[in-house]
Amino acid sequence: MPPIPDDEPPALSVRGIGKSFPGVRALRGVDLDVHAGTVHALLGENGAGKSTLCNILSGALTDHEGSIELAGRPVRPHSPRDAHRLGIGMIHQELTLVPDLPVADNILLGAEPRTRFGTIDKRRMRARAAELLAAVGLDLDPRAPVRQCRIAEQQLIELAKALSVDVRVLIMDEPTSALADTEVRRLFGVIRTLTARGVAVIYISHRLEELEEIADTVTVLRDGAGVGTRAMADASRAELIGMMVGRPLGEMYPGEGAPDAVAGTRLRVERLTVTADPAAGRAGLHDVDLTVRAGEIVGLAGLMGAGRTEVVEALYGVYGAVRGSISLDDSRYRPSSPRAAIRRGLALVAEDRKTQSLVLDNTVRFNASLAALRRFRRYGRVHRRAERRAVDEQIAALRVRTPGGEAVVGTLSGGNQQKVVLAKCLLTRPSVLLLDEPTRGIDVGAKAEIHGICRRLAAQGTAILLVSSEMPELLALCDRIVVLCEGRVTAVLDSDEASQEAILTAAMARRTVLAGAASGGARAGEGR
């Protein structure tokens, strides 16, 4: 990064930003300077105030203390539209797309090109959307409904939407939370192009390895206040983690491996086959085999659309009956519904907590106990004291930041909502735990805690099938890693032979073979 002239004002400067919600002081006198052409990272545990600060800057929250300046000029965004007009764009951690509208309509919503008669020019709109999709590396039909797109694709559509306006400051809240490594590389290329044009980027992420690669400067928030700002090149992981949590913390991925597996196979899957459903955004599966023994953590790796989510959803009964043979503890299991799966001892932490796991306008207690109400039934009625006690124990064990079990779950930060989802699964006392991106949007301290929980559950005999886009997470936790590409297993790697290179090679195996076959350079069976 070239040196910044002393007389050049920051692209964005905030002073004394404060914000209170009922019973919560979210921000306390936060100062921040972000310079043009740089990436300024915001770090902090869930609930530290990062998203609240960014919602103020993007005009989503208007009642706050303090001042905001753009290039030395005082501004006060009164709405997201007002912020866009000023040149401030934001990609939210929680997607803001309209599921039933086409991709093109979502990208250019409110800025549609017009014909000379004042009507929307659909042809120009689709062409412009296609350009923006190509800029973020997506090959999608602009006419397709967003509902058909996977979460990772929707995350990139959000980026394309942000690029549709001439931004001077772009705020990115956990932009890689649903992306695999290949998509992350693509995103970083877009960010570098933007900063080369002079755009200032505010980047929120819990992945320290990402910040070491992409960020120039980092500011740490804790309990709503700024703790300090460092040049990223001069900051160590240990220092940043200590600033975030207020106490020394070991490496994010501790050196200890997963515990030795207990004898006995909990889950055996043979020839699992699921028909693709493009209308629902579902990839197909073809003769997938895998086993998970008691006390074992098995990872599912692959690129976007490889079929990782489809495997765990098929096992959980989301698709009803599927083809193939599945057994639980050597007993035949035929997926039919999530309710039946729970009764057989399966639990799923779903990929998208907002639409698949939580009732956002209900309480923490209601959500956490919802799947386990059979545990608390006495004479046909729910024993509320036992239910509250069990939920409170999980809140304490998972360190959920909440005023209590009666707090509305939608008022919690994204990371704390994810902990409630995990509590919901653990209250069912599963023998097989299916985890689909369980640490997405989780801060570094909570991530280490969840890793510890996974190890403890495995040590107690729980079988865990873990889907993760973070290869360091898979390598740190898993006894074995099953790699998928286009719905097929392309490799099964033991922990001692697994590496990021080996996983990525297997994740691209069929694509490489098919590309080679199309050009006459490879036989159909090579590279599998």
N, C-alpha and C positions, 0 to 999 in steps of 0.2 A: 504494500500500500504506500503510495507516495505521501510525503509529509504534507500536512494540512497547514495552509498559510495562517499565521496568527490573526490576521485581520479578517478572515473569512468566517462569517457567523455559521453556526451549525444549521444543517437543513431542518432539524427539529430540536427545540429546546423546551424543556418543561421545568417548572420551579414550584416547589411546595404543593405538589398534587396530593390532595386528601379526599377520601371518600368513606362514608359510613353507611351501613345498612342496619336495619333493626337488630340491635344486640351485637353487632359486629363492626369493628373498626377495620376496614379492608385496606386502606392506604393511609400512611402518616407522613406527610411532608416529603414526597419523593421528588428528587431532582434527576434529570437525564439530559444528556447532549448526544445527538446522533448526527454525524457528518455525512455530507453527500459522497456517494461512491464507496461507502463502507457498509459492512455487515456488523451490526451491534447486537450482541446476544443478550437476552434476559434469562437469568437462571433463578431458581427458587423452588422450594417444595410446593406441593399442591396447597393452595390457600395462602400463598405468600403475597398475592396481589398482582401477579403478572397479567392475567387475563383482564382483571378490573382496570388496570392502567391502560391496556390496549383498547378496551372498550370505550374508555374516555377519549382516547386519541382519535378513535374512528367514529365518534359521534353517537355511539350506541347508548352511552351514559352521559347526561348533560349536567346533572346537579352535582357539582364537585368544587373543591377548593383548589386554589393555585392558578397558575398561568401557563399558556402554551404559545410558543412562537414558531413560525415557519420562515426560515431564512431571515430572522431578525424582525419579522412582522407579527404583532400579536393577532392571534386567531382564537376562536372558540367554536368548534363544530357543534351544531345544534341537532344534527342527524347524520346517519351514514351517507345520505345523498349530499349533504352539505360538505362532509369530509371529502367525498369524491371530487366535488367541485374545487376544493382547495388543493387536491392532489394527494390525498391520503387514502390508500387502499388497504384492505385487511382481508386475510385468509383466516377464517375462524377454525379452531380445533373441532368444534361441532359444526357439521356441514350445514350450509344455509340454502341449499338448492331446493327447487320445487320439483318433487319426484315425478309428477305426471306431465310436466312440460318437456318438450324436446331439448336435447343438449344445446342446440343453437339458441333457443329462446332463453335458456338459463344464462348462457354466457353473455348475451347482449340485452338482458332484461333492463328496461328503462332507457336503453340507448340504441334501439332498433333503427336501422337505416330506413329511410322513407322514399317512396316514389314521388314524382312531381305532383301526384294527386293527393299526397298526404297519407297514403296507406303504407303499411309495412312492406318493405321490399324483401320478400322471403328469399329470393335468389341471392341477392347481395348479402343477406344475413347469414345464409348457410355457407357462402363462400368465405366470409370474414371469420365465421366460427371455425371452419376447416383450417384456415391459416393459423388461428390461435391454438387449436388443438395440435397441429403439427409442431408449433413452437415449443410445446411441453411434451412432445414425443408420443402423442396419442393418435391412433388410427381408428377413429370412431365415426359412425354415420351421424352427422349433425342433426338428422331427423329423428334419431332414436330417443325414446323417453329416458330420462335420467334414471328412473326406477330400474331399468334393465342393466345398469352399470354397477360393477363391483365397487366396494368402498374405496379401494385404491384409485380406481378410475375417477370416481367422484372427487377425490382429493385433488387430482390433477385438473379436473374441470374447474374446480374453484380457483386454481392458479390461472388458468386461461381466462376466467372471468375477471380476475384482478388485473390482468394484462390488457384487458379491452379498453381501459381508460389510461390517460397519460398521467401515471403516478409519479410523484416526487419522493414520497415516503411510502414504502410497502411494509406492512406488518404481517408477519407469518407466525401463526400460533400453532405449534406442533405440526408443521406441514408434512413431515415424513412419517407420522405415526402409523399410517396404513400402507407405506410403501416398502417394497423389497429393495435390495441393494441396487439393482439395475435402474429402478425408477428414481432412487435417491441421487445416483450419478447424473441422471438426466436433469433433475431439479437443480442440482448444484450448477450445472452448465447454464441454465436459465438465469440463476441468481448472478453468476459472474457476468453474463451479458448485460443484465440490468445495472449492476454497479459500474461497469465500464461506461455506461451512458450517464452516470452521475446520480442514479437513484440511491437513496438511503434505505437500507433494509433493517428492520427490527425483527430479530429471529428468536422465537421462543422454542427451546427444545430441552429435553432431559437427557439427550444422548450426547455425552461429553465428547465422544470420539468424532461426532459430526462437527461440533463447535471448533475443535482443534483444526479441522480442515477448512471450514468456511468462514469463521468469524474473525473480525479484526479486533473487536473490543467486547468485553463482557461486563455487565452490571448484575450484581446479585441482590435479590430482595429476600427479606426474611420477616415474617409477621407484619407485612404491610409497609416496611421501611427499607430504604436503601442501605445495604451493608458496605458496599464498596464497588469501585469500577477498576478494572485491570485491562492492560493490553493482553489479548488472548495468548500471544506468543510467550509472554512472561509468566503466565499463570499455570500452576500445576493442578492436576486433578485433585490431589489431596487438599490443597489450599481452597479450591472452589467448593468442594464438598463440605469442608469445615465451615466455610462462610455460610453455606446454605442451611445446614442443620444445626449450627451453633455448637457442634461437638466433633471430635475426631471420628472419622469413619474410614474403615478399610476400603480396599478396592471395590469398585462397583460389582465386579464379578470375582468373588473370592476364589482362591486357588483350590479349595477342597472340591473333589468331584462328587458326583451323585452317589448315594449310598449303594452298597451291593444289593442286588435284587434278591428278594426272598424267593424260595422255591415255589413253583406253581405258576401257570399261565392264567392271568386274569382275563385277557381279551385276545381272541384269535380271529383274524379276518382273512378270508380266502376268496379270491376272485370277485371282490366287491365291484359292482358295475352300476352306474347311474347314467341315465340318458340325459344328455345336455338339454337345457331349456333356455334358449337365448332370450325369450320374452321375459323370463324371471332373472336373467343375468347369471344363470347357473351353468358352470362348466360340466362336461361329462367325465365319468370315471370309467376306467377300463381294466378289469381284472386286477384290482389292487389287493395285494397280500401284505399283512403286517401282524406282528404279535407284540403284546405288552405283558410282561410278567409282573407279579406282585412285587412292589417295592422298586419298580423300574420307571424311569422317565424316558420316553421315546419321543423324539422330535419329528415334526413334519416340516420339511423345507421345500422351497420352490419359488419360482417367480410369480408375479401377478397372473391369476387365471390358471395356475397349474392344477388346481383342484384340492388344495389343502383344506379350505373351509368346507368344501363339499364332503370330504371324508368324515369330519367330525359331525356335520349336520346329518349325514346319512345314518351314522351310528346312533345319533340321538333321536332318530325317528322323525325328523323334520319333513322328509320326503315320503313318509309312509313306507310301504314295502319296497325293498330293493333286491336286486339279484346278487347272489353270492351266498357264502356260508359264514355265519358269525356265531361265535360261542363265548359265553361269559362263565368263567370258572368251570370249563368243560361241559357246560349245559347249553343247549341250542338256544339262540336268541334271535328273534325276528323283529327288527325295528318296525314299529307301527305308529307311535306317537311319542312326544316328549314325556307325557304323563307315564306311559308304560316304561320308558327308559329310566325315569327316576325311580320307579318301583323296583326295577332290576338292578339298581345301584349305580347308574350313570348320572353324571351331572355335567353341564356345559356352561362355561364362561364364553358367551357369544362374542362375535367380532364387533358388533355394533350395539353398545349398551343402551343407547337411547331408544332404538326401535325394537330390539330383540329381548332385552333383559329387565328393563325398569319401567315402572309406572311413575313418570316424573312428577306428577302432581299429588302423589300420595307419600306416606311417611317412610322413613328409614325402616321402622319396625315392620310395616306392611310389606315392603319390598323384600327385606331380608328373610322373612318367614314364609313368604308366599308359596314357595315350592315344597316346604317342609311341614305344612299344616297338619298332615296326618300324624306327625310326631306329637302334636300338642292336643289332639282330640281326646276328650274325656266324656263318655256317655253322649256322643253325638255333637258336643259343643267344644269350641276351642278354649283350652285352659289358658287364659290371658296372662296369668302370673308366670307360668312356665315359659310361655312364648317370650314375654318381655325379658325374663332372666337369660334365656338362651341368646336372644339378639344382643343384649347388653354385653354378654361375654364375648361375642364375636366382634362387636364394636371395639372393645378394649383390646382384644388379641390382635386385630388388624390395624389398630391405631387410626380409626376413622375419625376425622376431624368434623364433629357435628355437635350442636348443642344438646342432642339427646336423640333417643329413638323416635320421638314424635316430630322431629324436624322433617320438613318436606324435602325429599331426596333431590328434587330438581334445583334446590337452592345451594347444594353442595358443589364444590369444584369437581371437574371431570375425573381427577384422580381418586377423590373420595367416593364418587359414584361407582367407580370401578371396584373399589374395595367392598362396597355394599353388594355388588354382583357376586364377588368371591364369597362373601359371608353367606349369601343366599344359597350358593352351591354347597358350601361346607356344612350348613345346617341340615342338608339331606343325608349326611353321612355316607358319601359315595365310596364305592370300592374302585370305580374307574372314573377319573376326573379328566374331562376333555377341556383343554384350555386353548382358545383361539385368540391370539394376541393379548394375553392377560395383562401385560405391562404397558399396553398402548396408553400414552398420556399420563404415565405414572412418574412421579419425581424419583430422583436417585435414591433417596432414603427409603421410600416405600417400595421401590423396585428391589432393593437388597432384602427388605423384609419379606416380600412375596417369594423371592428365590429361597429364602430360608424356610418359609412355610411349605414350599414344594418339596424341599429336602426332608423336612420333618414328616410330611404326609407319606412320602415314599418310604422312609424308615419304618413307618407304622404299617406298611404293606399295601398302601394305595397304589394302584397303577395309574400313571399319568401319561396322556398323549398331548403333546405340546406343539401348537402351531405358532411360529414366530417368524417375523421378517428380520429380526435382529440375529445375525449369525453368531456374534459373540455370546448372546444369551443361550442359543442352542448348544454351542460348544462348551459352555460352562456348566450347563445343567444336565445334559442328556447322556444316557448310557449308549444309545444308538440313535442315528438320524436316518429317517426314510426320506429320500428325495423324490419329488414328483415333477414331471414335465408333461404338460398337455394331458393330464388325467391318468398317466401311467407311472409306475415306479421305475425309476432309472438307476437307483443305487440305494443300498442299505449300508451305512458306514458305522462301524464301531467307534467308540469314543477315541481310541488310540490311533485311528487312521483318518478321522474326520478333520478337515481343515476348511477354511473359507474357500480356498481354490478348488478343493475336491467337491464341495457342495455346489459351487457355481458351475463347474464343469458338468456335473450330473444334471443340474437344473436346466441347462441349455442343450442337453444331449440330443433329444429328439428334434429340436428346432434346427440344430446343426446338421443332423442327418438328413432331414427333409429338405433343407436348403441345398445341401450337397447333391442330393438325389435329383432335385429339380434342375440343377446345372450339369448333371451327368458326372459329377465328381465324387459320388459316394454311393455305395450299395445300401439298400434299405435297412440292413441289419447292423451296419457299422455304428459305433458310438453309443450303443444302448447299454 
